[in-house]
């Protein structure tokens, strides 16, 4: 039970860092935005590709340490 607060702090820190970077990543060149009247549709194609590459690198680096 003594590891639980440490785990919560790590998860909270990760969420803080992810939230900080999501403010800047939201509208990259290549993301598709359709605006017509009061309706806006947003397809974050390039943002999804960047996030996928970053997560793949992180999991390939740290993936073997948790087995």
Beta strands, then each sheet from edge to edge (+ up, - down):
strand 1: 32-36
strand 2: 39-43
sheet 1: 1+ 2-
end
